[in-house]
């Protein structure tokens, strides 16, 4: 397979500028991740430890295999909202007793681990990932239930957690709950719906109604242990399958359960040499543009991500605004689609369509490296059939059944986001580089469109156009779109699965591909009608 070369000049002004901008963005990301890891803050962490309890991340660290990676997902959920960044829950893919699992852990230091609307979004996304990739689910439970002031945004959709848990079990994907503390009201159905339930002595509280509610409803006097303790549920009700003497014991039992699941991957293992790229991933900080309006050659990225920097490009002389080709990442064969100049023309759309069809014919997963401003507009391109050709590409993306993994490297705008397998098209995983943007269009373009529309409306109504008010409105709109296209804002809404340092791209793709191969990897042989 051909080996990529590199033309990066690490001493150039452009490289140094890009590196400065990207390094600052990475520092800002790390600052936010430190806030996430701090949970509810020093006071609540200390109180939790003083009670002899482990933190959510400490539980995860003991649960996963020694030195195994843990790919945390949606770490910035709820960023920019009234809720704690991270949304009071930790989710991610980790290896337990040799098996890749989806781990979902409540963070009891954040308002008792109560669920807010962003917690729900993050939880449901984790269960969706587990379902499509066929990953066993391990819940680390300690939650006070719903955040009652936001119940109107929670109650109806929260039932989907239990629906998804039972659906996972019905298709043979194991679900395990390790209950370290509160699992009350609706939360009691988490261990109730899981295939296995482990309860910690003198800590687990699993009941539909606690002592105060029981007193109010029936007049009965009771206590936590008789209503929902580990001893009662493992001896009397039968809800608990395993009795753990403490948290470490519960984690030991959880690892043992996974070890005896007899769970096997359905997809093929790595088949290619997994040698390191020839070029340093550190250089990605200087390759990624510091300005989303300035394109960069994605082949320089590919050369630092794929095995041995090998890349067999498909149709390199046609539709050159999109690079397509074959490679492997950590031994997994992949097809790559990467934007080179931002705009998708008809040729690029048809090229992408053909390439996606070929990947499906050969059961090869696809990686979409987005840096796209959209499909080309204008009379010439409309008359040339850009809508029909764009529809072909979107048809192929929609109906493709091989795993898709999407990375937004610089910008993802307009229908280009759809054509390059954006979140609405159900890629297995979506990640965003730390300085990338996502919106219907760029801030300046959107503000300018609104200004043109305003002028046209004034002319149509026969009234004078207020230039000063338009300038103020344009500035406000541009600032709004800049704010709303920021990667932290996008990730805060859980529109991706995480903001990542560009230098981590190879590792993240490798873990995502490995997770995707827990399920069958098979392409579609028949597609819908293509508009020719």
Buried (B, 14 or more C-beta within 10 A) or exposed (E): BEEBEBEBEEEEEBBBBBBEBBBEBBEBBEEBBEBBBBBBEEEBBEEBEEEEBBBBBBBBBBBBBEEEBBBBBBBBBBBBBEBBBBBBBBBBBBBBBEBBBBBBBBBBBBBBBBBBBBBBBBBBBBBBBBBBBBBBBBBBBBBBBBBEEBBEBBEEEBEBBBEBBBBBBEEEBBBBBBBBBBBBBBBBBBBBBBBBBBBBBEBBBBBBBBBEBBEEEEEEEBEBBEBBBBBBBBEEEEBBBBBBEBBEBBBBBBBEBBEEBEBEBEBEEBEBEBEEBBBEBEBBBBBBBBEBEEBBBBBBBBBBBBBBBBBEBBBEEEBBBBBBBBBBBBBBBBBBBBBBBBBBBBBBBBBBBBBBBBBBEEBBBBBBBBBBBBBBEEEEBEEBBBBBBBBBBBBBBBBBEBBBBBBBBBBBBBBBBBBBBBBEBBBBBBBBBBBBBBBBBBBBBBBBEBBEEBEEEBEEEEEEBEEEEBEEBBEEBBEEBBEBBBBBBBBBBBBBBBBBBBBBBBBBBBBBBBBBBBBEBEBBEEBEEBEE
